[in-house]
Amino acid sequence: MKIAFVGLGNIGRPMAEHLRTAGHDLVVHDVRREAAAPLVAAGAAWAESPRAAATGCEVVVTCLPGPVEIERVALGPDGLVEAIAPDAVYVDHTTNSPALVRTIYDRFRAKGVAMLDAPVSGGAEGATTRDLLIMVGGDRRVFERMRPLLDTTAKRVLYTGEIGCGSISKLMHNAASFTLDLLMAECWTAGVKAGVAPETLVEVFKTAALGHMMSLKVRLPATYLRGDFTPRFALRLARKDLGLALEVGRAGNVPMPLSALCEQELVAAMARGWGDQDASIFLTLQEERAGVTVRVV
């Protein structure tokens, strides 16, 4: 299969290398020609522009920093839209704006070109070892047709829904991940200032329930995500524990804004009379504000 790959950074270049190793005919482009040098030396063809890369290719793949770059490469002067062939498939691995993804999808569909938004998770090391998750949005039939190609660059490939759902899934994952980082730093600083050695506190986080992802893998699937609030750990106990943690922070003059916000949510849930139900019931307050229910059968 003849494939154009545009964007040869820390993630794009190893993904392109996997495609080349699998025997595909590769055409590559990047704003830095030196980024393509190892692939060109191994037999890939160099293209001077995104338009030149897309010309005559059955599949066009992009992996770029963000919306500004992808809009220029896909829709700008000398961009992909000017040359991509009808019946080709466009796969975008960029962590992208869902609104822009849908705009590009409409422009390409008008030319008879199918598109998948397919951001990846796993970083540069994961791209090198294929230890990636690709989250794919778009037409299910196009996804199934492209699945063997996606499997070439990632060990895990997940269909997420219509176009844009891949980008939404990646963005929500990253939002949770970065916020959790800040929350852990908030708790680590309070704990260390209160007298616990940093390496000890980090080891507690790694080896206790949080480090084993018990909430995501066991507790929430059994409670909140099923709408079953039979108590496994009562709300009143969660509120007590969080209140005590905040006392530690206040004693050390350590700001803990995320923890304080969470405490207010627990207090609001307690005011509903939910104290003896499972602590995860407080998450339904966010559902009320969002106007949506999250349940997994």
Backbone as CSV, one residue per row, in Angstrom:
resi,resn,N_x,N_y,N_z,CA_x,CA_y,CA_z,C_x,C_y,C_z
1,MET,0.844,-1.192,0.000,0.000,0.000,0.000,0.884,1.248,0.000
2,LYS,0.503,2.238,-0.787,1.264,3.477,-0.841,0.687,4.456,0.179
3,ILE,1.534,4.872,1.134,1.091,5.678,2.257,1.927,6.950,2.346
4,ALA,1.262,8.089,2.488,1.945,9.339,2.793,1.909,9.546,4.303
5,PHE,3.030,9.936,4.883,3.087,10.217,6.321,3.685,11.599,6.499
6,VAL,2.894,12.501,7.081,3.312,13.890,7.285,3.378,14.169,8.781
7,GLY,4.551,14.566,9.239,4.759,14.837,10.659,5.627,13.770,11.274
8,LEU,6.936,14.028,11.334,7.893,12.996,11.740,8.610,13.398,13.024
9,GLY,7.819,13.743,14.027,8.374,14.084,15.331,8.643,12.844,16.162
10,ASN,8.673,13.020,17.468,9.030,11.917,18.360,8.048,10.758,18.309
11,ILE,6.803,11.035,17.968,5.797,9.983,17.855,5.594,9.583,16.397
12,GLY,5.522,10.557,15.512,5.255,10.251,14.110,6.337,9.435,13.432
13,ARG,7.586,9.762,13.708,8.670,9.063,13.006,8.700,7.564,13.316
14,PRO,8.634,7.131,14.598,8.613,5.685,14.828,7.357,5.006,14.276
15,MET,6.225,5.709,14.275,5.021,5.116,13.681,5.215,4.910,12.180
16,ALA,5.809,5.903,11.530,6.090,5.759,10.099,7.077,4.629,9.852
17,GLU,8.044,4.475,10.742,9.025,3.400,10.601,8.365,2.027,10.688
18,HIS,7.380,1.879,11.564,6.664,0.601,11.648,5.949,0.288,10.336
19,LEU,5.385,1.309,9.717,4.706,1.095,8.432,5.706,0.702,7.353
20,ARG,6.856,1.361,7.359,7.873,1.019,6.359,8.375,-0.398,6.568
21,THR,8.627,-0.754,7.823,9.120,-2.100,8.129,8.115,-3.170,7.715
22,ALA,6.834,-2.828,7.791,5.787,-3.778,7.412,5.673,-3.948,5.903
23,GLY,6.456,-3.187,5.138,6.500,-3.378,3.699,5.704,-2.384,2.882
24,HIS,5.162,-1.355,3.515,4.386,-0.373,2.766,5.308,0.596,2.037
25,ASP,4.822,1.111,0.932,5.542,2.097,0.120,5.290,3.471,0.732
26,LEU,6.317,4.076,1.341,6.132,5.250,2.178,6.650,6.509,1.499
27,VAL,5.818,7.564,1.545,6.209,8.906,1.123,6.117,9.790,2.356
28,VAL,7.162,10.562,2.653,7.196,11.293,3.920,7.445,12.779,3.708
29,HIS,6.923,13.564,4.669,7.178,15.006,4.673,7.159,15.510,6.105
30,ASP,8.009,16.511,6.367,8.043,17.203,7.651,8.596,18.596,7.389
31,VAL,8.279,19.522,8.263,8.831,20.875,8.085,10.344,20.870,8.239
32,ARG,10.869,19.867,8.921,12.323,19.717,9.072,12.760,18.510,8.236
33,ARG,13.422,18.774,7.137,13.795,17.666,6.258,14.702,16.664,6.973
34,GLU,15.502,17.145,7.919,16.411,16.233,8.610,15.650,15.193,9.433
35,ALA,14.405,15.503,9.831,13.610,14.527,10.588,13.277,13.302,9.745
36,ALA,13.233,13.500,8.432,12.902,12.398,7.532,14.121,11.606,7.087
37,ALA,15.313,12.091,7.408,16.537,11.483,6.869,16.648,9.984,7.140
38,PRO,16.404,9.492,8.364,16.535,8.043,8.585,15.548,7.230,7.749
39,LEU,14.332,7.744,7.571,13.339,7.022,6.768,13.706,7.038,5.289
40,VAL,14.178,8.188,4.824,14.584,8.283,3.422,15.778,7.370,3.156
41,ALA,16.720,7.335,4.097,17.880,6.456,3.944,17.468,4.995,3.900
42,ALA,16.334,4.679,4.546,15.865,3.292,4.581,14.947,2.951,3.414
43,GLY,14.687,3.941,2.538,13.918,3.632,1.343,12.648,4.427,1.144
44,ALA,12.249,5.254,2.104,11.061,6.079,1.926,11.358,7.206,0.942
45,ALA,10.313,7.669,0.259,10.451,8.780,-0.676,10.179,10.097,0.041
46,TRP,10.929,11.121,-0.285,10.742,12.443,0.306,9.811,13.269,-0.573
47,ALA,8.889,14.016,0.055,8.016,14.940,-0.665,8.265,16.342,-0.155
48,GLU,8.224,17.317,-1.046,8.550,18.693,-0.685,7.425,19.431,0.017
49,SER,6.204,18.870,-0.018,5.064,19.542,0.606,4.011,18.497,0.960
50,PRO,3.044,18.853,1.821,1.948,17.928,2.080,1.195,17.539,0.812
51,ARG,0.992,18.512,-0.069,0.311,18.214,-1.324,1.088,17.184,-2.128
52,ALA,2.385,17.372,-2.238,3.198,16.414,-2.993,3.181,15.043,-2.338
53,ALA,3.161,15.011,-1.004,3.134,13.726,-0.299,1.853,12.974,-0.589
54,ALA,0.732,13.687,-0.620,-0.571,13.031,-0.789,-0.821,12.537,-2.200
55,THR,-0.146,13.130,-3.152,-0.403,12.798,-4.556,-0.175,11.312,-4.827
56,GLY,-1.229,10.639,-5.280,-1.127,9.240,-5.686,-1.116,8.233,-4.552
57,CYS,-1.332,8.668,-3.316,-1.298,7.739,-2.183,-2.699,7.234,-1.836
58,GLU,-2.756,5.975,-1.420,-4.029,5.363,-1.023,-4.449,5.783,0.374
59,VAL,-3.463,6.023,1.232,-3.714,6.447,2.604,-2.780,7.611,2.905
60,VAL,-3.322,8.628,3.580,-2.516,9.765,4.029,-2.632,9.836,5.537
61,VAL,-1.487,9.916,6.209,-1.441,9.930,7.671,-0.744,11.209,8.126
62,THR,-1.315,11.859,9.147,-0.650,13.008,9.750,-0.490,12.773,11.245
63,CYS,0.594,13.321,11.788,0.854,13.261,13.228,1.579,14.550,13.586
64,LEU,0.814,15.556,14.001,1.340,16.915,14.146,1.075,17.451,15.551
65,PRO,1.696,18.586,15.912,1.567,19.076,17.287,0.158,19.476,17.706
66,GLY,-0.629,20.073,16.795,-1.939,20.526,17.223,-2.765,21.132,16.110
67,PRO,-3.888,21.791,16.459,-4.825,22.299,15.462,-4.233,23.283,14.462
68,VAL,-3.355,24.175,14.910,-2.784,25.163,13.982,-2.039,24.462,12.854
69,GLU,-1.214,23.495,13.233,-0.405,22.782,12.228,-1.282,21.924,11.324
70,ILE,-2.261,21.252,11.905,-3.063,20.344,11.091,-3.961,21.112,10.128
71,GLU,-4.453,22.282,10.539,-5.279,23.064,9.625,-4.451,23.531,8.435
72,ARG,-3.211,23.936,8.698,-2.346,24.372,7.615,-2.007,23.211,6.686
73,VAL,-1.663,22.075,7.254,-1.256,20.928,6.436,-2.428,20.339,5.668
74,ALA,-3.588,20.264,6.304,-4.731,19.629,5.649,-5.442,20.554,4.671
75,LEU,-5.630,21.830,5.066,-6.493,22.717,4.293,-5.782,23.926,3.695
76,GLY,-4.544,24.182,4.096,-3.850,25.379,3.646,-3.313,25.266,2.231
77,PRO,-2.657,26.350,1.774,-2.021,26.313,0.450,-1.011,25.177,0.382
78,ASP,-1.028,24.447,-0.722,-0.157,23.286,-0.905,-0.471,22.187,0.107
79,GLY,-1.723,22.177,0.611,-2.127,21.209,1.616,-2.656,19.917,1.032
80,LEU,-2.989,19.011,1.902,-3.447,17.682,1.499,-4.709,17.745,0.655
81,VAL,-5.627,18.634,1.009,-6.920,18.665,0.333,-6.778,18.951,-1.157
82,GLU,-5.676,19.571,-1.547,-5.476,19.912,-2.955,-5.079,18.716,-3.804
83,ALA,-4.622,17.633,-3.174,-4.077,16.528,-3.979,-4.583,15.158,-3.585
84,ILE,-5.170,15.001,-2.413,-5.568,13.668,-1.974,-6.612,13.105,-2.931
85,ALA,-6.462,11.858,-3.264,-7.281,11.240,-4.304,-8.649,10.825,-3.769
86,PRO,-9.690,10.920,-4.586,-10.977,10.346,-4.208,-10.794,8.858,-3.892
87,ASP,-11.522,8.399,-2.905,-11.442,7.009,-2.434,-10.218,6.742,-1.567
88,ALA,-9.367,7.757,-1.352,-8.280,7.593,-0.393,-8.839,7.711,1.022
89,VAL,-8.024,7.353,2.003,-8.407,7.487,3.411,-7.386,8.376,4.098
90,TYR,-7.890,9.318,4.870,-7.041,10.221,5.630,-7.139,9.865,7.113
91,VAL,-5.987,9.570,7.730,-5.930,9.211,9.150,-5.103,10.263,9.868
92,ASP,-5.725,10.939,10.842,-5.023,11.987,11.594,-4.754,11.515,13.013
93,HIS,-3.455,11.396,13.371,-3.057,10.981,14.715,-2.828,12.162,15.660
94,THR,-3.078,13.384,15.190,-2.871,14.574,16.009,-3.857,14.616,17.172
95,THR,-3.411,15.085,18.333,-4.352,15.411,19.403,-4.974,16.744,19.019
96,ASN,-6.227,16.694,18.591,-6.790,17.779,17.795,-8.069,18.334,18.406
97,SER,-8.493,19.474,17.888,-9.784,20.050,18.235,-10.892,19.265,17.545
98,PRO,-11.869,18.740,18.281,-12.960,17.997,17.626,-13.708,18.839,16.588
99,ALA,-13.873,20.142,16.857,-14.562,20.999,15.893,-13.775,21.089,14.587
100,LEU,-12.451,21.236,14.683,-11.630,21.285,13.479,-11.641,19.945,12.762
101,VAL,-11.582,18.861,13.515,-11.650,17.527,12.909,-12.896,17.410,12.030
102,ARG,-14.022,17.873,12.539,-15.273,17.742,11.793,-15.299,18.658,10.584
103,THR,-14.661,19.833,10.697,-14.542,20.717,9.536,-13.717,20.062,8.441
104,ILE,-12.580,19.492,8.821,-11.726,18.817,7.843,-12.456,17.611,7.249
105,TYR,-13.142,16.865,8.092,-13.913,15.704,7.629,-14.894,16.108,6.535
106,ASP,-15.619,17.211,6.753,-16.604,17.657,5.763,-15.937,18.066,4.463
107,ARG,-14.802,18.760,4.552,-14.090,19.168,3.340,-13.592,17.959,2.557
108,PHE,-13.070,16.974,3.256,-12.540,15.797,2.578,-13.665,14.912,2.047
109,ARG,-14.742,14.811,2.797,-15.876,13.990,2.343,-16.452,14.536,1.045
110,ALA,-16.450,15.870,0.898,-16.936,16.487,-0.336,-16.104,16.066,-1.542
111,LYS,-14.867,15.620,-1.290,-14.002,15.143,-2.374,-14.034,13.619,-2.506
112,GLY,-14.874,12.961,-1.699,-14.955,11.508,-1.738,-13.902,10.812,-0.911
113,VAL,-13.269,11.575,0.024,-12.190,11.035,0.847,-12.721,10.736,2.249
114,ALA,-12.506,9.535,2.739,-12.895,9.167,4.097,-11.833,9.645,5.083
115,MET,-12.259,9.908,6.321,-11.319,10.384,7.333,-11.574,9.691,8.663
116,LEU,-10.500,9.382,9.364,-10.550,8.906,10.740,-9.721,9.845,11.604
117,ASP,-10.275,10.271,12.742,-9.422,10.962,13.721,-8.962,9.901,14.704
118,ALA,-7.655,9.819,14.917,-7.067,8.668,15.609,-5.895,9.077,16.488
119,PRO,-6.119,9.921,17.489,-5.021,10.302,18.381,-4.487,9.107,19.152
120,VAL,-3.253,9.240,19.613,-2.585,8.119,20.271,-2.218,8.482,21.700
121,SER,-2.080,7.461,22.530,-1.611,7.629,23.903,-0.507,6.620,24.154
122,GLY,0.592,7.094,24.736,1.724,6.213,25.006,3.056,6.906,24.861
123,GLY,3.050,8.088,24.252,4.270,8.871,24.159,5.286,8.326,23.181
124,ALA,6.454,8.976,23.169,7.504,8.621,22.221,8.011,7.201,22.439
125,GLU,8.178,6.813,23.701,8.651,5.450,23.979,7.640,4.422,23.501
126,GLY,6.359,4.697,23.758,5.323,3.781,23.297,5.266,3.687,21.776
127,ALA,5.491,4.822,21.103,5.503,4.797,19.635,6.632,3.931,19.110
128,THR,7.772,3.989,19.779,8.925,3.187,19.352,8.678,1.702,19.532
129,THR,8.046,1.332,20.643,7.833,-0.091,20.959,6.466,-0.606,20.510
130,ARG,5.664,0.263,19.903,4.276,-0.038,19.524,3.356,-0.146,20.742
131,ASP,3.796,0.271,21.902,2.969,0.189,23.101,2.081,1.422,23.184
132,LEU,1.214,1.555,22.191,0.321,2.692,22.068,-1.136,2.240,22.132
133,LEU,-1.995,3.168,22.540,-3.433,3.042,22.313,-3.803,4.074,21.256
134,ILE,-4.492,3.628,20.203,-5.044,4.546,19.209,-6.548,4.599,19.416
135,MET,-7.074,5.821,19.623,-8.504,6.050,19.826,-9.089,6.580,18.526
136,VAL,-9.979,5.830,17.905,-10.374,6.123,16.528,-11.834,6.553,16.442
137,GLY,-12.049,7.695,15.780,-13.391,8.155,15.464,-13.601,8.197,13.963
138,GLY,-14.826,7.924,13.541,-15.139,7.939,12.117,-16.109,6.839,11.754
139,ASP,-16.328,6.663,10.464,-17.228,5.624,9.990,-16.698,4.243,10.371
140,ARG,-17.564,3.412,10.940,-17.127,2.103,11.426,-16.559,1.236,10.300
141,ARG,-17.144,1.341,9.135,-16.649,0.526,8.011,-15.253,0.956,7.578
142,VAL,-15.007,2.256,7.608,-13.668,2.746,7.271,-12.671,2.285,8.336
143,PHE,-13.086,2.350,9.591,-12.231,1.870,10.676,-11.849,0.403,10.473
144,GLU,-12.824,-0.444,10.153,-12.536,-1.863,9.979,-11.589,-2.085,8.800
145,ARG,-11.748,-1.260,7.765,-10.862,-1.389,6.601,-9.438,-0.987,6.946
146,MET,-9.298,0.017,7.809,-7.981,0.516,8.185,-7.393,-0.203,9.395
147,ARG,-8.146,-1.071,10.032,-7.684,-1.715,11.258,-6.331,-2.420,11.099
148,PRO,-6.107,-3.190,10.040,-4.790,-3.836,9.906,-3.640,-2.830,9.856
149,LEU,-3.872,-1.674,9.242,-2.830,-0.648,9.175,-2.583,-0.052,10.561
150,LEU,-3.657,0.211,11.284,-3.523,0.766,12.635,-2.832,-0.226,13.567
151,ASP,-3.130,-1.508,13.389,-2.486,-2.542,14.204,-0.978,-2.612,13.960
152,THR,-0.546,-2.126,12.815,0.878,-2.125,12.507,1.648,-1.156,13.406
153,THR,0.977,-0.095,13.842,1.684,0.946,14.606,1.333,0.949,16.094
154,ALA,0.339,0.153,16.524,-0.076,0.175,17.927,-0.562,-1.198,18.372
155,LYS,-0.278,-1.526,19.624,-0.736,-2.807,20.186,-2.221,-2.781,20.536
156,ARG,-2.758,-1.579,20.787,-4.160,-1.465,21.190,-4.832,-0.412,20.317
157,VAL,-5.940,-0.810,19.701,-6.707,0.088,18.839,-8.162,0.020,19.282
158,LEU,-8.756,1.178,19.576,-10.109,1.220,20.126,-10.984,2.125,19.278
159,TYR,-12.104,1.574,18.788,-13.079,2.394,18.062,-13.921,3.148,19.068
160,THR,-14.002,4.489,18.934,-14.669,5.319,19.941,-15.998,5.891,19.489
161,GLY,-16.342,5.810,18.197,-17.599,6.364,17.723,-17.407,7.207,16.477
162,GLU,-18.331,8.123,16.246,-18.320,8.931,15.029,-17.116,9.867,15.000
163,ILE,-16.969,10.542,13.862,-15.816,11.419,13.682,-15.747,12.453,14.811
164,GLY,-14.555,12.664,15.346,-14.340,13.571,16.458,-14.291,12.885,17.800
165,CYS,-14.848,11.668,17.884,-14.884,10.970,19.173,-13.495,10.517,19.616
166,GLY,-12.623,10.235,18.677,-11.255,9.891,19.043,-10.580,11.056,19.749
167,SER,-10.730,12.249,19.184,-10.116,13.437,19.777,-10.736,13.765,21.132
168,ILE,-12.054,13.646,21.238,-12.714,13.912,22.517,-12.201,12.944,23.578
169,SER,-12.094,11.669,23.221,-11.628,10.663,24.179,-10.217,10.981,24.663
170,LYS,-9.332,11.336,23.736,-7.954,11.653,24.111,-7.900,12.901,25.000
171,LEU,-8.665,13.928,24.652,-8.629,15.166,25.422,-9.163,14.963,26.836
172,MET,-10.244,14.197,26.977,-10.791,13.955,28.318,-9.822,13.114,29.154
173,HIS,-9.165,12.158,28.518,-8.156,11.366,29.228,-7.026,12.259,29.730
174,ASN,-6.531,13.134,28.860,-5.410,13.984,29.257,-5.820,15.004,30.313
175,ALA,-7.041,15.520,30.215,-7.518,16.456,31.227,-7.534,15.781,32.598
176,ALA,-8.030,14.543,32.652,-8.051,13.801,33.916,-6.631,13.522,34.398
177,SER,-5.747,13.168,33.474,-4.387,12.803,33.844,-3.628,13.997,34.438
178,PHE,-3.696,15.150,33.774,-2.968,16.326,34.266,-3.563,16.841,35.573
179,THR,-4.893,16.786,35.693,-5.530,17.234,36.926,-5.148,16.319,38.089
180,LEU,-5.072,15.020,37.809,-4.645,14.079,38.843,-3.201,14.352,39.259
181,ASP,-2.348,14.705,38.290,-0.966,15.069,38.627,-0.939,16.224,39.624
182,LEU,-1.747,17.258,39.358,-1.776,18.410,40.240,-2.321,18.031,41.617
183,LEU,-3.338,17.186,41.629,-3.908,16.758,42.903,-2.896,15.963,43.719
184,MET,-2.138,15.085,43.046,-1.118,14.331,43.783,-0.045,15.265,44.325
185,ALA,0.374,16.246,43.527,1.367,17.209,44.008,0.824,17.981,45.210
186,GLU,-0.461,18.320,45.172,-1.104,19.004,46.282,-1.006,18.169,47.565
187,CYS,-1.300,16.880,47.446,-1.260,15.999,48.617,0.180,15.681,49.034
188,TRP,1.080,15.533,48.066,2.478,15.261,48.406,3.092,16.437,49.171
189,THR,2.841,17.652,48.716,3.440,18.802,49.401,2.903,18.925,50.828
190,ALA,1.614,18.678,51.004,1.041,18.741,52.354,1.630,17.647,53.240
191,GLY,1.757,16.436,52.675,2.282,15.322,53.457,3.742,15.478,53.812
192,VAL,4.543,15.947,52.874,5.976,16.130,53.129,6.186,17.259,54.136
193,LYS,5.428,18.339,53.992,5.577,19.445,54.932,5.155,19.021,56.342
194,ALA,4.244,18.033,56.415,3.798,17.540,57.722,4.768,16.533,58.323
195,GLY,5.802,16.124,57.547,6.837,15.304,58.143,7.102,13.956,57.521
196,VAL,6.374,13.581,56.474,6.610,12.288,55.834,7.693,12.456,54.766
197,ALA,8.628,11.522,54.696,9.679,11.575,53.679,9.056,11.463,52.287
198,PRO,9.550,12.247,51.325,8.965,12.204,49.985,8.913,10.802,49.391
199,GLU,10.040,10.047,49.506,10.068,8.717,48.903,9.055,7.788,49.565
200,THR,8.804,8.001,50.851,7.814,7.174,51.541,6.408,7.487,51.047
201,LEU,6.106,8.764,50.935,4.765,9.162,50.520,4.476,8.722,49.086
202,VAL,5.461,8.885,48.211,5.279,8.437,46.829,5.094,6.921,46.784
203,GLU,5.835,6.199,47.615,5.689,4.742,47.649,4.293,4.337,48.133
204,VAL,3.754,5.065,49.094,2.380,4.806,49.543,1.408,4.959,48.377
205,PHE,1.548,6.034,47.617,0.656,6.271,46.479,0.801,5.155,45.444
206,LYS,2.025,4.682,45.226,2.258,3.651,44.211,1.713,2.292,44.624
207,THR,1.791,1.973,45.917,1.462,0.612,46.344,0.067,0.487,46.957
208,ALA,-0.578,1.593,47.310,-1.939,1.537,47.836,-2.956,1.509,46.676
209,ALA,-4.217,1.702,47.005,-5.299,1.544,46.015,-5.121,2.445,44.792
210,LEU,-4.659,3.691,45.001,-4.491,4.612,43.883,-3.500,4.069,42.867
211,GLY,-2.365,3.598,43.333,-1.342,3.090,42.428,-1.767,1.853,41.676
212,HIS,-2.693,1.094,42.233,-3.206,-0.106,41.563,-4.462,0.179,40.743
213,MET,-4.787,1.473,40.609,-5.938,1.904,39.808,-7.229,1.222,40.250
214,MET,-7.382,1.016,41.549,-8.553,0.315,42.052,-9.850,1.070,41.766
215,SER,-9.804,2.390,41.848,-11.019,3.158,41.569,-11.480,2.953,40.135
216,LEU,-10.548,3.030,39.190,-10.904,2.928,37.783,-11.232,1.501,37.367
217,LYS,-10.502,0.550,37.933,-10.647,-0.841,37.474,-11.665,-1.648,38.276
218,VAL,-11.897,-1.277,39.541,-12.756,-2.100,40.395,-13.892,-1.294,41.021
219,ARG,-13.553,-0.261,41.807,-14.557,0.389,42.641,-15.621,1.126,41.836
220,LEU,-15.214,2.010,40.939,-16.202,2.771,40.185,-17.010,1.908,39.206
221,PRO,-16.408,0.924,38.534,-17.236,0.040,37.705,-18.296,-0.720,38.500
222,ALA,-18.016,-0.991,39.779,-18.970,-1.747,40.600,-20.012,-0.846,41.255
223,THR,-19.766,0.455,41.290,-20.671,1.364,42.006,-21.212,2.437,41.066
224,TYR,-20.495,3.530,40.963,-20.974,4.686,40.203,-21.349,4.335,38.767
225,LEU,-20.492,3.614,38.058,-20.749,3.347,36.638,-21.906,2.379,36.422
226,ARG,-22.362,1.723,37.486,-23.555,0.875,37.419,-24.766,1.544,38.060
227,GLY,-24.550,2.667,38.722,-25.631,3.301,39.451,-26.011,2.531,40.702
228,ASP,-25.079,1.768,41.241,-25.313,0.955,42.436,-24.509,1.554,43.582
229,PHE,-25.203,2.171,44.536,-24.520,2.870,45.618,-24.651,2.141,46.951
230,THR,-24.819,0.824,46.854,-24.713,-0.009,48.044,-23.336,0.244,48.648
231,PRO,-23.255,0.570,49.938,-21.971,1.047,50.473,-20.862,0.006,50.472
232,ARG,-19.775,0.352,49.815,-18.506,-0.363,49.931,-17.577,0.452,50.836
233,PHE,-17.640,1.757,50.664,-16.966,2.717,51.551,-17.909,3.899,51.658
234,ALA,-18.457,4.123,52.850,-19.548,5.072,53.007,-19.113,6.514,52.767
235,LEU,-20.025,7.294,52.241,-19.778,8.711,51.980,-19.341,9.442,53.243
236,ARG,-19.976,9.147,54.377,-19.629,9.856,55.612,-18.172,9.607,56.007
237,LEU,-17.654,8.415,55.698,-16.254,8.122,56.005,-15.314,8.850,55.037
238,ALA,-15.708,8.924,53.785,-14.906,9.672,52.805,-14.838,11.143,53.186
239,ARG,-15.979,11.692,53.603,-15.994,13.095,54.001,-15.098,13.314,55.232
240,LYS,-15.136,12.370,56.163,-14.281,12.452,57.359,-12.811,12.423,56.979
241,ASP,-12.425,11.485,56.105,-11.016,11.350,55.718,-10.512,12.595,54.994
242,LEU,-11.327,13.102,54.084,-10.885,14.277,53.335,-10.798,15.500,54.244
243,GLY,-11.730,15.594,55.186,-11.660,16.694,56.143,-10.391,16.651,56.976
244,LEU,-9.997,15.461,57.404,-8.764,15.324,58.172,-7.536,15.657,57.333
245,ALA,-7.551,15.257,56.071,-6.430,15.589,55.178,-6.294,17.102,55.028
246,LEU,-7.420,17.786,54.904,-7.371,19.245,54.772,-6.891,19.909,56.057
247,GLU,-7.180,19.285,57.195,-6.639,19.810,58.454,-5.111,19.766,58.446
248,VAL,-4.555,18.677,57.899,-3.100,18.571,57.788,-2.564,19.701,56.912
249,GLY,-3.223,19.958,55.790,-2.791,21.029,54.906,-2.861,22.387,55.571
250,ARG,-3.963,22.650,56.270,-4.104,23.950,56.946,-3.046,24.127,58.035
251,ALA,-2.747,23.032,58.769,-1.741,23.119,59.831,-0.379,23.504,59.268
252,GLY,-0.111,23.093,58.037,1.174,23.417,57.419,1.116,24.588,56.471
253,ASN,-0.022,25.273,56.432,-0.212,26.400,55.499,0.061,25.984,54.057
254,VAL,-0.456,24.807,53.692,-0.301,24.295,52.329,-1.640,24.423,51.601
255,PRO,-1.715,25.205,50.542,-2.969,25.301,49.788,-3.333,23.937,49.174
256,MET,-4.602,23.545,49.314,-5.097,22.297,48.732,-6.443,22.565,48.048
257,PRO,-6.432,23.412,47.003,-7.705,23.852,46.401,-8.526,22.726,45.777
258,LEU,-7.874,21.767,45.137,-8.645,20.685,44.532,-9.274,19.805,45.601
259,SER,-8.521,19.533,46.642,-9.069,18.736,47.739,-10.210,19.474,48.431
260,ALA,-10.066,20.789,48.596,-11.122,21.579,49.233,-12.383,21.576,48.370
261,LEU,-12.218,21.675,47.066,-13.371,21.617,46.167,-14.073,20.267,46.297
262,CYS,-13.286,19.200,46.357,-13.860,17.866,46.501,-14.613,17.752,47.827
263,GLU,-14.053,18.327,48.888,-14.743,18.276,50.180,-16.106,18.949,50.099
264,GLN,-16.180,20.062,49.412,-17.470,20.745,49.280,-18.483,19.886,48.537
265,GLU,-18.023,19.120,47.559,-18.917,18.198,46.865,-19.415,17.107,47.816
266,LEU,-18.505,16.602,48.646,-18.898,15.585,49.621,-19.901,16.152,50.627
267,VAL,-19.678,17.374,51.074,-20.596,18.008,52.017,-21.976,18.183,51.379
268,ALA,-21.988,18.615,50.115,-23.265,18.781,49.410,-23.997,17.448,49.298
269,ALA,-23.261,16.385,49.051,-23.878,15.058,48.973,-24.392,14.608,50.340
270,MET,-23.631,14.919,51.394,-24.086,14.601,52.749,-25.401,15.318,53.058
271,ALA,-25.527,16.548,52.569,-26.746,17.320,52.805,-27.960,16.701,52.127
272,ARG,-27.722,15.868,51.126,-28.815,15.148,50.478,-29.274,13.940,51.303
273,GLY,-28.572,13.665,52.391,-28.916,12.507,53.198,-28.291,11.218,52.718
274,TRP,-27.173,11.330,51.987,-26.549,10.155,51.363,-25.390,9.585,52.187
275,GLY,-25.220,10.006,53.401,-24.029,9.666,54.176,-23.741,8.186,54.306
276,ASP,-24.779,7.340,54.349,-24.564,5.909,54.517,-24.513,5.156,53.189
277,GLN,-24.614,5.856,52.084,-24.476,5.213,50.780,-23.010,5.232,50.349
278,ASP,-22.697,4.535,49.265,-21.310,4.477,48.809,-20.805,5.879,48.474
279,ALA,-19.560,6.124,48.801,-18.989,7.452,48.605,-19.091,7.937,47.162
280,SER,-19.101,7.014,46.220,-19.124,7.415,44.809,-20.418,8.109,44.420
281,ILE,-21.441,8.082,45.282,-22.702,8.746,44.942,-22.522,10.250,44.772
282,PHE,-21.490,10.817,45.402,-21.293,12.268,45.256,-20.973,12.660,43.820
283,LEU,-20.505,11.719,43.012,-20.199,12.010,41.608,-21.458,12.313,40.803
284,THR,-22.617,11.893,41.301,-23.860,12.186,40.583,-24.207,13.665,40.613
285,LEU,-23.608,14.425,41.536,-23.824,15.872,41.528,-23.275,16.489,40.243
286,GLN,-22.140,15.974,39.768,-21.586,16.453,38.500,-22.488,16.049,37.337
287,GLU,-23.069,14.868,37.407,-24.014,14.453,36.363,-25.197,15.413,36.287
288,GLU,-25.706,15.828,37.441,-26.830,16.766,37.455,-26.456,18.072,36.768
289,ARG,-25.252,18.580,37.063,-24.826,19.848,36.457,-24.610,19.701,34.958
290,ALA,-24.070,18.549,34.563,-23.767,18.330,33.146,-25.003,17.955,32.330
291,GLY,-26.045,17.460,33.019,-27.243,17.041,32.319,-27.058,15.747,31.543
292,VAL,-26.199,14.859,32.078,-25.956,13.586,31.398,-25.634,12.542,32.473
293,THR,-26.020,11.300,32.206,-25.738,10.196,33.129,-24.694,9.287,32.504
294,VAL,-23.690,8.905,33.279,-22.619,8.039,32.794,-22.807,6.662,33.420
295,ARG,-23.229,5.679,32.619,-23.403,4.322,33.108,-22.809,3.346,32.087
296,VAL,-22.159,2.317,32.582,-21.552,1.290,31.731,-22.179,-0.042,32.083
297,VAL,-22.803,-0.655,31.108,-23.466,-1.955,31.357,-22.446,-3.058,31.396
